[in-house]
Amino acid sequence: MLSLSFLRISAIRCRNASQPRRLTALLGPAVVGAVLGCQEDAQSPAEPLESSPSLATAAAVLSFNQIDGGNTHSCGIATDNRAYCWGDNSFGQLGDGTTTDHLTPKPVLGPLRFRQISAGWSTTCAVTTDYQGYCWGEGTALGDGIGARRTSPTPVATTTRFRQIEAGFSHTCALGYDDRRPYCWGANESGQLGEGSRNGHSTPIAAAGKLSLREVHTGDSHTCGVTTGNVAFCWGWNNHGQVGQSTLGAKYDKPVRVSGGLQFRNMTTGEQHSCGVTTGDRVFCWGRNLEGQLGDGTRTSRFAPKAVASTVLFDRVTGGLFFTCAESQANTAYCWGGNNVVQGGNGTSDLRTRPFTVDGGHKFAQVNAGWAHACGKTPDLKAYCWGWNAFGQLGDGTTTNRFAPVPVAASP
């Protein structure tokens, strides 16, 4: 389903010669060629959808402490704290020193050991075991003060240590280890860096307000975080209500409290929506809902948190482009919203406005939504992915979209 907002973002991305093939694979050649005027690969067919999931044959299976889905690539931290990435590598976002795509996990170049990783649009960022920030890929979202393409881990230009880092579309944010303040860098045309202006920064700058956050998350042009006191704040573009304010279209260049007065344990940001798990273990979402990504049984956008239409008690929630996923306290994965490339993992391509269980019967201790795919790790630390796979971002050794979770393979 194509929206005006998606056209805005996609038109920007078509400036790079490699972008039309991504959009063609996701939306189909007719839509991309006619609407965006991007002719390269316009006659290439979309990737086929398989009628039933099949398991990839692998020489060995990695175990992961954490896994994350980006735009057209995915990354994870293995149990030895090495970082692995797979999928599209056009910008060096796999970090292996090349720009060669990989259909199975490829170790990130160098001796660094990591505790957390985040796959963004054309970048990847991670925090080492000694809390240093590194990024690789392309653009000012790298935070190295230069913004040139990096095909291997490059230190973020700061002396600040980080607890967590989150790579978005064109900006990145991280949580300070000592002060828990959000530090952001990259594009800032909508105030998504939260420092009180709309000037971009190529190195980290603290957001205004001296918030003490438990976590921070980046969307397309907005950012959200939840404080150690369970209060949700967002900043940036509010064109669909994703900042949690009633002034639609406003751009907030400083953090503002999300309306509604709810207490949240954790949060997430999608492209133009936001969600959180309350202290009562319920999921509430707000912002864009044209594809049902708020999960409230409607397709009406909201400027304040609205409860997801489910009685399930949830642990975590994660937002993608036009869809959302979460894992329950019973370690069952649920998804809702857009499902055009089977990112919902329920065996169909039907849009769903309420949570539904992901097929396959797997238990998940962590699920993370990418642009149009999702990945999760099981309690025994095995990784599975599902959804869009045009660039091998599912890591199963193929480029076939998957209706249900398939195991991430090891490199042969």
N, C-alpha and C positions, 0 to 999 in steps of 0.2 A: 504494500500500500504506500503510495507516494504522497508526500505532503509538501506544502509550500516551504516549510522549514527545512525539510530534507533537501529540496531543490536548492535552497540558499547555500547550504553547506556543501552539497555535491558539486555545485557549479564552481565553487572555490577550488575544490580538490581536483577538478578536471584540468586545472592549469598545468598539472604535472602529467607527463605522458603516460605514466603507469596507472593513473587513477581511473580512466574509462573502463579498463578491463575489470577492475574491481566492481564498479557499478553495473557493468554488463552482466557479470556473473550473478549478482544479487538480484537485479531488477528485470533483466532481459534486454536484448539489444535494441528492440523497437522503442522502448521507453527512453533508454539512455540517449540513443541517437537523435530522436525527435525532440526531446525536451532540453537536453544539455548541449546539443550540437557537437558532441564528442564523437568523431568518426573512427578513431583508431579501434580496431578489433570490433567494429560495429556489427559485423556479420558472424562473429563467433557465437556458437550456441551457449546457452546457460548450462551450468553443470547439471547432470542428471540426478534425479532423486531415486534412491533405491526403495523398493516396496517393503523391504524388511531389513533390519540391521544384520550385519554380518561381522563377526569378530576378526580383527586383523591378526595375521600370523606374525609373531615377533620372536626374535632370538632370545630376548630377555625382557623383563618388565621392570622399570624403575619404580622405586618407592619415593613418594613426595611428602614433604612436610607442608607444602603450600603450593597452590596452583592458581593461575590467573589467565583470563581470556582478554585479548586486546581486540583491535579492529580485524586484521587478517592474520594475526599470529597469536601464539600463546606461549606462556613461560611457566616454569615451576622451580621450586627449591627442593632438591633431592635430600634424602636423609643424611648425606655427608656434607650438606650445606653448599654444594655446588649448584650453580644456576644452569638450567637448560631452557632452550627456546626452540620453537618450530613454527613452520608456516611461511608466510611472506617475508622476504628479506630485502625488499627493494631499497630500503633506506638504511640497511645495516642494523635493523632493530632486533635481529637474533643474536648479535654480539659475538659472532664467531670469527670476526675479522674479514668477512666477505659480504657480498650482496647476493649470494646464491640462496634460493629458497630450499627449505628442507621439509620433507613430509613426515619425519620422525624427530624426536628430540635431539638437539645438537648442543654439546656443552658450550657455555659462554667462555670466550677466550680468557686465559690468565689464571693466576693462582688464588684469586679472591674467593672467600667463603661468605655466603649471604644468609640472612635471617628472614628477609621478606622481599617480594618482588611484585612489580606492577607493570602490566603490558598496556600501553596506550595506543594512540592512533598510528604514529610512525616512530615512536620512541618506546624504550623500555627503561625503567628505573628500578633500583634496588638498594636495600640497606644491608651493609655488611654485618658480620657478627660483632664487630666493634663499633657499630652504629654510624658508619660513614656512608654518605650518599653517593651513588654512582648512576650515570645514565649513558645510554647509547642509542643511536638512530640519527634522526635529523631534526633540526630546528632549534629555536630559542628555548623550547621546553626542556632542553638538555641541562640548562643551568650552569654551563661551564664558562659563560661570559663571552663566548665566540659564536656559537650557533652553527658551526659547520658540521657536516656529516661525520659521525663517529661509528665505526663498525666494531668497536670493542669498548668495554667499560671505561668511562672517563669521569674523574672526580667532579662532583658538584662544587662550584667555586665558593666555598664557605668553610668557616671553622666550626659551624654549628653541627652537633651530632643529632641524628634523627632516630626516632622510634619507628616511624612509618613513613612511606612515600607513596604517592598516587599520581600516575601519569594519565593525563586526559587527552583531549583532541589537540589543543595548541598551548596548553599550560600544564604545569605540574605543581603539586603542593606536597609539603612534608611536615611532619609533626616534630617539633624540637624535643630532644631527649630530656634536657634539663628543665626547660620552662614550659613544655607542652604547648607552646604557641604555634599556630600555623604559619609556615613560611612558604611563599609561592613565587613562581617565576614563569616567564613566557608571555603570551599574548594577553592583553588586558583591555580590549576595546569595550567590554561590557562590565568592567570592574571586577572580573572574576579572581583577581589577585587579592582583593580585599584590603588594599593598603591606602585607600582614600583618593585614588586618581584613576585615570584610564590610560596611563602610560605603561607600555610594556617594559619588562625587566628581564635581562638575560642571566641574572644571578638572583639568588633568593632574597626576598624582602619580607619582613614580618607583616602579617595582617594587622589592621587596626584593632584596638580594643583590649589587647592583652588577655585574650581568652585562654583558658586552660582546658584543652581538649583531650578527649579520650581517643578520638580518631578524626581523620579528615578525608574527604572524597571529592573528586573532580568530575564534572559533567562536561558538556560541550562548552558552554560559556557561563557556567555557574559552578559554585563550590559550596559544600556543606560540611558541617562538623557537629559533633555532640560533645558537650562539656563533661568534665568529671562529675558534675552535679546533675547530669541527665537532661540538660537543656539543649535543644537543637537550634543551630544558627545556620543561615545560608547567606550568600552574596553573589552578585553578578546579574545576569540577564533574567528577567522575570516575565518573558513573553508568553509563557503558558502557565504561570503561577508556580514554577518550580522553586522559587526562593521562599514560597510560603507566605506571600503578601497579596493583598487584594488589588494593588496597583499594577494591572497587567501592562507589560511592555516597559516598565521602569527598569533602570539599570542601577543596582545598588553596589557602590564601590567600597562599602564597609559592611562587616557582618551585621545582620539583623536577626532578631529572634523569630523563629517560625511561629506563625499564629496558631492559636488553639490551646496552648498551655499544657500540652502533653509532655510526659517524661519518657525519654528514649534511652535504651541501653546501647543501641548501635544504629547506624544509618547507612545509606547508599545513595549514589546519584546515577541516574541514567543519562541519556543524551539531553532530554528536556523534561525529566521528571525526577522526583526524589521520594525516598521511602525510609521508614525507620521501624525498628522493633521496639515497642514500648516496654516499660518496666513490668507491665502486665502480660508480656509475651504475645501481644497482638501486632500485626503489621498494619501500618497506616501509610498511605501514599498521597502525593499531591503533584500538580503540574500537568503536563500534556497527557491526554488520555484518549486520543483519537484512535488508537489501536488497542485499547483496553489494558494498557500497561499499569494502570492504577489498581486493577483487580477488584473494583467495587461493583461489578456487574453491569456497568454502563460504559459509554464512550464519551463521557462528559468530563472535560478538563476541570481541575480543582485548584483553587488558590489557597486552600488550607487542608491539613491532613484529613483524609477520609479512610475509614476502616476498610480493609480488604474483606471481601465477602466470603469469609471462612471462619469456622470455629477452631481451626487448628492452632495449637500453641507453637510459635516459631522461635528459633534461636538466632538466625541471621537472615538478612535479605540482601540481594544484589541486583543492580539495575544494568540493563544493556541499552541498545538503541531504542527499540520500540517494544521491549518486553522486560519482564522482571522474573527472577527466580528466588527461592528461599529454601532453607532446610528446616524441617520441624524438629522439635525436641526428641522425636523418635527417629531422627536421622533419615527421614523421607524427604526427597526433593520434590518441590512443586514449582511450576512455572505458569505464567499467564501473560496475555498481550499478543503482540504481533507474532506470527508463526509462518510467514510466507516461505521461509527456507528451513522449516522444521526445527527452528531453534527451541521450540517448546518441549521437544523430546517426548511427545505423547502419541507418536505413530501416525499423525495426520499433519496437514498444513493448514488446519482451520484456526482462525483467530479465536481466542478465548478471553472473556472478560472477567473470569473468576479463576482462582487457582485450581490446577489439576496436577495429578501426580505424574512424575516423569516415569516413562516405561522402563522395564528391565528388572525391576525388583531389587535394585542395588540400594544399600544404605550409604548415605553420604554424611561425612563429618564436616565438609566444607564445599560450597558451590560458589562459583564466580561466573557471572555473565560477561561475555565479550560483546562485540558489536552486533553480531547476529549468530553467535554460537555460545555455548556454555561448557564449562569444564568443572569437574568436582573430584574430590579425593574421598575414598572410602575410609572407614575406621581403621582398616589395615594398611592405609597409606598408598593404595593403588589409585591411579588417575584414569578417569573416563571423560570423554567429551562427546558432544552431539550438536547437530545443527548444520550451519553453512560450512562448507569445507573446500571451497574453490581453490584455496592456496595451501591446503594441507594443514590448516590451523587446528584440526582435530588430532593430529599426530598419530593417525592410525596407518600411515603409509600410503594413503589414497587421497584423491581429491573428490570423493563422492560424499554428497550431503547425507547425514545420518539422522533417521527418525528417532533413534533411541541411543543411549550411551554406548560407546565402543571404547575398548581399552586403549590408552596411549601406549604406543609401542616403543621399544628401545631401538636406537640406531643399530643396523646390522653390522 
